């Protein structure tokens, strides 16, 4: 028969409590939404061009704005599917407004390719776009910050 000393039980209980505290602390201090490509772009005025859609000029300081162009201005939960140094794929859901899945590929700090598809306004959408930095922010760019 195996006997467990009271010291062993107290040590095991203390270790379990320590693990539980560490888990609770990590759950309440979850890391912020972070993409490996986030710091790779040059902030400024960017032109977004997609065949069949109007060209947009935006003042871009955060690459994550490009994730949900179809649902811009909405705060939608996002799930990172792929997070590499040169590309990222995310899924986002905007409740009744729809959802999307976007892949951003950073070609250079001034050129990002966008592949996005999903549902907006109860209708499907899909587009490929090119976002290119064209200068510093000014009056002619719609300011979009995230």
N, C-alpha and C positions, 0 to 999 in steps of 0.2 A: 504494500500500500504506500502511496506517495503522500508525504505530508508537506504542506505549505506553511511556512512560518508566517507569523503576523507581520514581520518586517517585509517579506516578499509581497504580501497582499497590499500593504501600505504603499510600497514602491510602485506596484502595478497600478493602483488607484491614482496615485499622484501623476504617473506618466500618462494615464488615460485622460485625466483632467487637463494636463498640459496640452495634449493633442487636441482636445475639444476646444480649449481656449484659442489655440492657434488657428483651427479651422474657422471658428466664429469670427476671429479678427480678419482673416483673409476674405470671408464672405462679405463682411461689411465694408471692406476696403478694396473692392474689385477694381482692377486696372481700368483706366479710361479707354474709350474707343480709340484705338491707335492703328494706323496703317503704316507698314514699312515704307511706303512710297510718299508718306505725308510731307516729309522735308525735302523732297527731291525737285519740287517745282519752283519756279521763280515767280513770286507774287507780282501782280500788276494787272493791266488790262488784257483780257483774253477774248479772242473771237472764237465762237463755236459755230462750226459750219457742218450741216448735214443735208444731203441731197433731198430736196422736196420740202424742207423746213426752213423757216426764216432764220437768217443769221442773227446770232445774239452776241452782244458785247457785254462782258461782266467784269467787275473789279474782283479779282480772285485772290484771296489770301490763304485759303484752305482748300486743298484738293478734294475733300469730301463733298463739297458743294456739287461737284460733277457727278456724284453717285446718283442723285435723284433729280435730274433735270426735268423729267416729266412731272414730278411732284414737288417742284421747287417751292420753298416757303413753308412746307409742312414739316412738322417734327415727327418723324417716323422711326420706330425701332429698326435697328439694322443688325444683320448677322454677317460676320466676315466668313466667307467660304474659302477664299484663298488669299494669302497675304505674303507676297514675295517682294523682293527689292525693286523689281521693275514692273510688276503688275499686281492687281488685286481684284477679286470678285466679291461682291456683296449682294445680299438679298435684303430688301426692306419691305415693310408692310405698313400701309397708311390707313388701316381699318377700312371704312366704307369708301375712301377715295381710291383704293386699289393697292397695287404692289409692283415691285420691279426687281430685276436682277441685272446688275451692271458690272461690266469688267472695264477697268481703267488700265491702260498700258502706257507707261511713261517711256516715250522714245528719246526725249531729251528734256532738260529742265524747262524748255519752252514749247514742247509739243507733247500732247497727250491724246491717245486714241480712246474713244468711248464706244462701247457696244452695250446697248441697253434694250431690254424688252420687259413687258409686263402687261398690267391692266390699269387703265386710267379712265375714269368716267364710265365704267362698265364696258369699255371697249379695249381690245388689245392694241398694243403699240410695240414697235420694234424700230430701232434706228442705229446706224453707225454714224459717229460724228468725229470731227477733228477739232480739238481745242488747241489754239496756238496763241502764245503771248505776243501781243502786238505793241506794247508800250507800257507806260506808267498809267496809273488810274487818273482819270480826269472827269470832267462833266459829261462826256459822251458815253460813259460806261455805267450800266446799271450796277449799283453797289450790291453785291451778294456776299454776305459773310455768314459763316456757320458757327 
